[in-house]
Amino acid sequence: MAPRFLQNLRSLRLPFSAEELAGLAAGELVSLSGTLYTGRDQTHRRLCALLEAGKPLPVDLAGQLLYYVGPTPAPPGRVIGAAGPTTSYRMDAYTPRLLAQGLVASMGKGPRSAPVREAMRRHGAVYLATIGGAGALLGGCIKQSEVVAFADAGAEAMFRFEIEAFPAVVINDAAGRDFYEEVAGR
Amino acid sequence: MRVIEAAAVTAAVRELAMAAACDLEPDILEALVAARDRERSELARNVLELLLANSDIASRQRLPVCQDTGIAVVFAELGSEAWVAGDLEVAVQQGVRQGYQDGYLRNSVCDPLTRVNTGDNTPAVLHLEMVPGQRLTLRFLPKGCGSENMSALAMLPPSAGQAGIIRYVVEQVVAAGSNPCPPVLVGVGLGGSFEKAALLAKKSLCRPLGQAHGRPDVAELEQEMLLEINERGAGVQGLGGNNTALAVHLEPFPSHIASLPVAVNIQCHAHRHKEVVL
């Protein structure tokens, strides 16, 4: 059902170990399994509002990957609905603050701003893109789902997902390379 | 006068909303297959293969193709010899409400200032047009906003000419990069007034994908833009290759002698559209 090339990708566990994080190279297509947290516009706004008010975050983001997604509701008998990435630039205003909290990776689609790329370089963090518009296939890679914060925000709530063989492309690696820029320069 | 019950409109819109989210039409599927077959980048070809697999999974498992099930845009063409018994606007909104609820689709509509979700994906954007005949045609276009956000409009000086039009359209698509989920469909509204150009651009997305405009000079312009976009664009998902756009649809309309409005409405590869005639 899923295309064959997906079976030949390097498999990585989430959350990333320090070695794995440093070993990711821009342009590499990888297969992710393990635990991640989600957040899009509302979750980002609220996380940063908590930080501003000096309050604790609902989850410890240190070492974690934040996936920019607002899934469709789970139909009966399913873990989740469609769950592909949303466009990442809308999170740019918030990302440096979360990197300062220890977040080491984010995943969405589309390029990041210069300040975010600079902050990622400083923190040794990475940014990955997964396949926009492949929500049904990517939703199938999510084996467990639980709302951990901001349930009233609906699809914009913060979820914890257990994923398996989830495909992603490394866009910004810890060494400061940017795959979108490299492709555009060709 | 032919009577169409409002309940029939609601039922039709409900079905359109659910079907559009899960089943891509043959025009977009054929365009994706053609793109895969001519793609030069191996990475991009693999991604196109994955997108085709995704549409297959969506259709068979009744899951939305994309989690952004959109703000619902509805084009209604009401025959002048047909009469909707009840309120057409209310009937359409009710159909959207039911379709998004019953289809497990995402509620993605919120107040523009408070950002509080309306909770049922209404209001839909309804465009009503009177046409001859006694039928009601409903075109349902759930519009994802990764691509909608990359859309733009310019009031060009008429001196810009064809070269200026091409430059503006191509620049928008190239600058959008990977954000609108390429390969995209590019809708261009040319002429009319400010709002007419935008509406033409949106409406051009309803044309069967890749069908050239009936006016040869317009069709030529569409081709020229498409070639340049695929020459310079970011490729599938911004990962390179020769398929940034699948087609350019351009709809012209006479404009004021002082004016040359150009609207570019970008549609992602999850080009969901359904229509029904009542």
Interface residues (C-beta under 8 A of the other chain):
Chain A: M1 A2 P3 F5 L6 L29 D41 Q42 V69 G70 P71 T72 P73 A74 P75 R78 G81 A82 A83 G84 T86 T87 Y89 K109 G110 P111 A129 I131 G132 G133 A134 G135 A136 L137 L138 G139 G140 A153 G154 A155 E156 P167 V169 F179 Y180 V183 A184 R186
Chain B: L43 N46 V47 E49 L50 L51 A53 N54 S55 D56 I57 A58 Q61 R62 L63 P64 V65 C66 Q67 D68 T69 Y104 L105 R106 N107 S108 R115 N117 G119 G144 G146 N149 G177 S178 N179 C181 A234 G235 Q237 G238 L239 G240 C268 H269 A270
